[in-house]
Amino acid sequence: MLSTVENTAVRACLAGGRHLRERFGREVDAEFSRYDVKSAADRASEERMLDVIRDSHPDHAVYAEESGDVSVGGEYRWVVDPLDGTNNFVSGLPSFATAAAVLDDDGPAIGCVYVPVSDDLYVARRGGGVRYDGDYVSADGDVPTEKATVAFVIGHDVKRDGRLDDAAAMQAALGDATKRVVESWSPCVHWGALARGRLDGVVCFHPDDEEQHVGELLASEAGASTARPGDGVYVAATTPAVRDDLIAAVR
């Protein structure tokens, strides 16, 4: 059953992502708010992803970022992000992705991320590792913390409920401890980079579920060292030493 679900997740992410690639750089049809942006491309990608999922698994529960709960009940629950990195997309920056996570009673079982511009495909299965463009990868690394590049992820609620000062303090502390901190506008892209050891760590502060479910599955199945050192904080890194240093920094 999971093989069929995995195949559907891949097809859904490709359907949405290929449509985004066709539209990228040619449109700015978007609605901007103080803390977020929504584009017509989000909705178009989501429609294509949902068509694939519902055709294959009409009995599954589905939550999509733009539509909310599309269906409920069933053995599995999908969490769909049709455009992770909308700000980047409308700004003409190529760092964006489509993503889907499939959850059961034990948490994320399947995860897929597709980065359209670079044509990168990540697929993770609980207990089955991570494949990048068909080949198994791991989050191995030997870069010390002071030379590390890490991504910092904050959820939308952090921007809305007055915790931006806390986030800024954490980001500054990470900057003091590492070589470079990437402020992530497209977490799924960075989760993929961590899964193949191209990024040394990811630190999340009250992240959004649409990216976090698939991100944590990629991290764990790629063998990253992970921890939850505090309320709303999640840390993943290529080595236990880097992980522990990142935890110390954000504390």
Beta strands, then each sheet from edge to edge (+ up, - down):
strand 1: 30-32
strand 2: 37-39
strand 3: 61-64
strand 4: 68-71
strand 5: 77-84
strand 6: 97-104
strand 7: 107-115
strand 8: 120-125
strand 9: 129-132
strand 10: 135-137
strand 11: 149-154
strand 12: 180-183
strand 13: 201-205
strand 14: 225-230
strand 15: 233-237
sheet 1: 1+ 2-
sheet 2: 4+ 3- 5- 6+ 7- 8+ 9- 10+
sheet 3: 12+ 11+ 13+ 15- 14+
end
